[in-house]
Amino acid sequence: MVIVDDRNVLTGQLEDKGLHLHDFYEGHEVMSMAEFCKLPLQRRADVLLVDTSSVLARPELQESFKTVLNTFLGVVFFHEHQNQAAQTWVQDQAAFLTKILGECSLPMAQLQWTMLSNQLQFFWTVLEEQKSLQKSMTKFSLELDQVLQTAEWEMAKAKKIHETLIPKRTDEIKGVNFINKYAAGDGGGGEFYDLFQGQGKVYQILVSSQSYLISSSLMGLLNLHKQKDFSPAAFVAESKNEIATINSAKKNKSEAEVMVIEMDQGHLTLKSYGSSKSELFSRSHGKVSLETEYQLERGEKIIVFSPGFLFNWKESELKEDVTKYLNSHQHLGQQELLMELFFKISHNKTEFLKRDATVVMMEVNRHGMHQV
């Protein structure tokens, strides 16, 4: 509680009526008009008691007084019963000062003092409850922040371990060689790539997301779909529903992309499901569009760049685009080119890329047995 009283008349009357026995009176502060007007403009969860005559005696400070007054929760004015000028001033200010809680004429009867003390006690109780809640929320916020920092640190460590232990994966399925490499990036979410064989088909799944929750949910969903006859269309449709459900509960929506590349092993055709910023390149024919089926040739080499890789490439200091770079490095083998690509986007990076990055390479064996 703050008391503005240049005349020092309020404190004695408040204590005579027993207000010093209440909790809200403990730690109160008495100020002059000049001291009060120098207070910084910041929100205050406190009630102000004012001797109206002290305000009227300093007309040059009245505008500053009203400005600081508005930073308090409320104000109660006190003045002598016969002081008509003080009463009129308060009534005039009430038209635009919304913080006025009451006007008290002195001397006051005991019942009026009791009602005033009850009112002040009510405000004090509400403020104490708010302070207690605020402390609890601050403590919870600090604990939550610590949990998130720990989770972020653990995720970064897991990414680094994953990148170190599984830097490159090589598979050969019925005359087609697959190589893929992954590099960890900062931020939430990430990318994951999977390759598996179905009934006469090979499926490559590439998921890119900026949310750990979405990434983990889609990985679980993929495992469920792999346990039955895998349908890329059904997996993509259910993935979109899962992403929409998670985003519906969030204020800031997370981007997520799912793409399935289906390869017919007998006819060597490629077909895609889902939408993604991923790009495919044939080292012999340039950029590949999978809006329709794409026919692979014997000996053809295909490269799949994930959205994260393309983002890192654009953010790097490289001046040429990916297409020009591939054209100027036709002499490199698949393994050499893969390592060179990641070296380029990782150059001058101390630990992680800006985003996860994945590159997949397919090469059709010239001597493999395929249906024509």
C-alpha positions in Angstrom: 0.0 0.0 0.0 1.2 3.5 -0.8 -0.1 6.7 0.9 0.4 10.1 -0.7 0.1 12.7 2.1 2.2 15.9 2.3 0.3 16.9 5.5 0.8 13.7 7.4 -2.8 13.5 8.5 -3.9 10.1 7.1 -1.5 7.8 8.8 -2.6 8.7 12.3 -6.3 8.4 11.5 -5.8 5.0 9.7 -4.0 3.6 12.7 -6.5 5.0 15.2 -9.2 3.1 13.4 -7.2 -0.2 13.6 -6.0 -0.5 10.0 -2.5 -1.2 11.3 -3.8 -4.5 12.6 -4.5 -5.8 9.0 -2.0 -7.6 6.8 -2.4 -5.2 3.9 -1.2 -2.3 6.1 2.2 -4.0 6.7 5.0 -2.6 4.7 3.0 0.5 3.6 4.9 3.5 2.3 4.1 7.2 2.8 5.2 9.5 0.0 5.1 13.2 -0.7 3.5 14.4 -4.0 7.0 15.2 -5.4 8.3 11.6 -4.6 5.2 10.0 -6.0 5.4 11.8 -9.3 8.9 10.6 -9.8 7.9 6.9 -9.7 8.7 4.9 -12.9 5.8 4.2 -15.1 5.2 0.5 -14.6 2.2 -1.6 -13.7 1.7 -2.0 -9.9 -0.6 -4.5 -8.1 -1.3 -2.2 -5.2 -3.9 0.2 -3.9 -3.2 3.9 -3.4 -4.6 6.1 -0.6 -4.4 9.9 -1.2 -4.9 13.0 0.8 -6.8 15.2 -1.7 -5.6 18.4 -0.2 -2.0 17.4 -0.8 -2.8 17.1 -4.5 -4.7 20.4 -4.7 -1.7 22.2 -3.0 0.6 21.2 -5.9 -1.3 22.1 -9.2 2.0 21.9 -11.2 2.3 18.2 -10.3 -1.3 17.2 -10.9 -0.9 15.9 -14.5 2.1 13.8 -13.5 0.2 12.6 -10.4 -2.7 11.3 -12.6 -0.3 9.6 -15.0 1.5 7.7 -12.2 -1.9 7.0 -10.5 -3.0 5.0 -13.5 -0.2 2.5 -12.9 -1.9 1.4 -9.6 -4.8 -1.0 -9.2 -7.0 1.6 -7.6 -7.1 4.8 -5.5 -9.1 6.0 -2.6 -9.2 9.8 -1.9 -9.6 11.3 1.6 -10.5 14.9 2.5 -12.2 16.9 5.3 -16.0 17.0 5.1 -16.1 20.7 4.9 -13.5 20.9 2.0 -15.9 21.5 -0.9 -13.1 22.2 -3.3 -11.6 18.7 -2.7 -14.9 17.0 -3.1 -15.6 18.8 -6.4 -12.1 18.0 -7.7 -12.5 14.3 -7.1 -16.0 14.2 -8.7 -14.6 16.0 -11.7 -11.7 13.6 -12.1 -14.0 10.6 -11.8 -15.3 11.3 -15.3 -12.0 10.1 -16.8 -9.9 8.5 -14.0 -11.2 4.9 -14.0 -9.0 3.9 -11.1 -11.0 5.8 -8.4 -12.4 3.2 -5.9 -13.8 5.6 -3.4 -14.1 9.1 -1.9 -14.0 9.4 1.9 -14.9 12.5 3.9 -13.2 12.9 7.2 -14.0 12.4 10.0 -15.6 9.0 9.2 -17.9 6.9 11.3 -16.6 3.6 12.6 -18.9 1.7 10.2 -17.4 3.5 7.2 -13.9 2.7 8.4 -14.9 -1.0 8.8 -16.4 -1.1 5.3 -13.2 0.6 3.9 -10.9 -1.9 5.7 -13.0 -4.8 4.4 -12.7 -3.4 0.9 -8.9 -3.0 1.2 -8.7 -6.5 2.7 -10.5 -8.0 -0.3 -8.2 -6.3 -2.7 -5.2 -7.5 -0.7 -6.4 -11.1 -0.6 -7.0 -11.1 -4.4 -3.6 -9.6 -5.0 -1.9 -12.2 -2.8 -3.6 -15.0 -4.6 -2.5 -13.6 -7.9 1.1 -13.3 -6.7 1.0 -16.9 -5.4 -0.3 -18.1 -8.8 2.3 -16.0 -10.6 5.1 -17.5 -8.5 3.7 -21.0 -9.3 3.5 -20.3 -13.0 7.0 -18.8 -13.0 8.3 -21.9 -11.2 6.5 -24.2 -13.7 7.8 -22.2 -16.6 11.4 -22.5 -15.4 10.9 -26.3 -14.8 9.3 -26.6 -18.3 12.2 -24.6 -19.8 14.7 -26.9 -18.2 12.9 -30.0 -19.5 12.8 -28.6 -23.0 16.5 -27.6 -22.9 17.3 -31.2 -21.7 15.1 -32.7 -24.4 16.7 -30.5 -27.0 20.2 -31.4 -25.8 19.3 -35.1 -25.8 17.8 -34.9 -29.3 20.9 -33.1 -30.6 23.1 -35.8 -29.1 20.9 -38.5 -30.6 21.1 -36.8 -34.0 24.9 -36.7 -33.8 25.2 -40.3 -32.7 22.8 -41.3 -35.6 24.9 -39.3 -38.1 28.1 -40.9 -36.8 27.0 -44.5 -36.6 24.9 -44.5 -39.8 26.6 -42.1 -42.1 25.7 -44.0 -45.2 23.5 -47.0 -46.2 24.0 -49.2 -49.2 21.5 -51.8 -50.5 21.1 -53.8 -53.7 17.7 -55.0 -54.7 17.3 -57.1 -57.8 19.8 -55.3 -60.0 19.4 -51.8 -58.6 21.9 -50.3 -56.2 20.7 -47.8 -53.6 23.0 -45.5 -51.6 21.7 -42.9 -49.1 23.4 -40.5 -46.7 22.0 -38.4 -43.9 23.4 -35.4 -42.0 21.9 -33.9 -38.9 20.6 -30.3 -38.7 19.5 -27.9 -36.0 15.9 -27.2 -35.1 12.9 -29.3 -34.3 11.7 -32.3 -36.4 13.9 -33.6 -39.1 14.0 -36.1 -42.0 14.0 -39.8 -42.2 14.3 -42.2 -45.1 13.3 -45.8 -45.4 13.7 -48.4 -48.1 11.9 -51.7 -48.2 10.7 -54.3 -50.7 7.1 -55.4 -51.3 5.4 -57.6 -53.8 7.4 -56.9 -56.9 7.9 -53.3 -55.8 10.5 -51.3 -54.0 9.4 -48.4 -51.8 11.4 -45.4 -50.8 9.8 -43.2 -48.1 11.1 -39.7 -47.4 9.5 -37.7 -44.6 10.5 -34.1 -43.8 9.0 -32.2 -40.9 9.8 -29.3 -38.5 8.1 -31.1 -35.6 9.5 -34.0 -33.5 5.9 -35.0 -32.6 4.9 -35.3 -36.3 8.1 -37.1 -37.3 7.7 -39.7 -34.5 4.0 -40.1 -35.3 4.7 -40.8 -39.0 7.5 -43.2 -38.2 5.1 -45.2 -36.0 2.4 -45.0 -38.7 4.9 -46.3 -41.3 5.8 -49.3 -39.1 2.1 -50.2 -38.9 1.6 -50.0 -42.7 4.7 -52.1 -43.3 3.2 -55.0 -41.3 0.5 -55.5 -43.9 0.3 -55.2 -47.7 1.9 -51.8 -48.1 -0.2 -49.3 -50.0 1.6 -46.0 -50.7 -1.6 -44.2 -51.4 -3.2 -45.3 -48.1 0.0 -44.5 -46.1 0.2 -41.0 -47.7 -3.5 -40.3 -47.0 -3.3 -41.4 -43.4 -0.1 -39.4 -42.9 -1.9 -36.2 -44.1 -4.7 -36.9 -41.7 -2.2 -37.4 -38.8 -0.4 -34.1 -39.7 -3.7 -32.2 -39.8 -4.8 -33.6 -36.5 -1.5 -32.7 -34.7 -1.5 -29.2 -36.3 -5.2 -28.6 -35.3 -4.1 -28.5 -31.7 -1.2 -26.1 -32.3 -1.2 -22.3 -32.7 1.9 -22.4 -34.9 1.4 -25.0 -37.6 4.4 -27.2 -38.5 5.3 -28.0 -42.0 5.5 -31.6 -42.9 6.0 -33.5 -46.3 5.6 -37.1 -47.1 6.7 -38.7 -50.4 6.7 -42.4 -51.4 8.7 -43.4 -54.6 7.5 -46.7 -55.9 9.8 -48.7 -58.2 8.4 -51.5 -60.3 11.2 -54.1 -60.2 10.0 -55.9 -63.3 9.4 -52.9 -65.6 11.9 -50.5 -63.9 9.4 -47.7 -63.7 9.2 -45.0 -61.0 6.0 -43.5 -59.6 5.5 -41.1 -56.7 2.8 -40.6 -54.1 2.3 -37.5 -51.9 3.8 -34.1 -52.3 7.2 -32.9 -51.4 9.9 -30.3 -52.2 12.2 -33.1 -53.0 13.8 -33.1 -56.4 15.0 -36.0 -58.6 17.7 -35.9 -61.2 18.9 -38.4 -63.8 22.6 -38.0 -64.4 22.0 -38.7 -68.1 18.7 -36.8 -68.6 18.6 -34.0 -66.0 15.7 -33.2 -63.7 13.0 -35.9 -63.5 9.3 -35.3 -63.1 7.3 -38.0 -61.4 3.9 -36.5 -62.3 3.7 -39.5 -64.7 5.6 -42.8 -64.5 9.2 -42.5 -65.3 11.0 -45.3 -67.3 14.4 -46.2 -66.0 17.1 -47.3 -68.4 19.8 -49.9 -67.9 22.8 -48.2 -66.3 20.8 -45.1 -65.4 21.7 -43.2 -62.3 19.1 -41.3 -60.3 19.6 -38.9 -57.4 17.0 -37.8 -54.9 17.6 -34.6 -53.0 15.5 -34.1 -49.8 13.9 -30.7 -49.0 16.4 -30.3 -46.2 19.4 -30.9 -48.5 18.1 -28.3 -51.1 17.5 -25.8 -48.3 21.1 -26.2 -47.0 22.4 -25.9 -50.6 20.6 -22.6 -51.1 21.7 -21.3 -47.7 25.4 -22.2 -48.4 27.9 -20.0 -50.1 27.7 -22.1 -53.3 27.1 -19.9 -56.4 25.8 -22.5 -58.8 22.6 -24.5 -58.6 22.4 -28.3 -58.1 21.7 -29.0 -61.8 24.8 -27.1 -63.0 26.9 -28.8 -60.3 25.8 -32.3 -61.3 26.5 -31.5 -65.0 30.0 -30.3 -64.2 30.8 -33.4 -62.1 29.7 -36.2 -64.5 33.1 -37.8 -64.1 32.5 -38.7 -60.4 31.1 -42.0 -59.4 28.1 -42.3 -57.2 30.0 -42.8 -54.0 32.4 -39.9 -54.7 29.6 -37.6 -55.8 27.6 -38.4 -52.6 30.6 -37.5 -50.4 31.4 -34.4 -52.4 27.8 -33.1 -52.2 27.7 -33.3 -48.4 31.2 -31.8 -48.1 29.9 -28.8 -50.0 26.9 -28.1 -47.8 28.9 -28.9 -44.6 31.7 -26.6 -45.4 32.4 -24.1 -42.6 29.7 -25.7 -40.3 31.0 -26.3 -36.8 28.5 -29.0 -35.9 25.1 -29.2 -37.5 23.6 -28.0 -40.7 20.7 -25.6 -40.6 18.3 -28.5 -41.4 18.5 -32.3 -41.7 19.7 -33.4 -45.1 19.2 -36.6 -47.0 20.5 -37.7 -50.5 19.5 -41.0 -52.1 21.2 -42.5 -55.2 19.8 -45.3 -57.4 21.8 -47.0 -60.1 20.4 -49.6 -62.4 22.8 -52.5 -63.1 23.5 -52.8 -66.8 23.6 -56.6 -66.5 20.5 -57.0 -64.3 17.6 -59.2 -65.4 14.5 -57.1 -65.9 11.2 -57.5 -67.7 11.0 -55.5 -70.9 
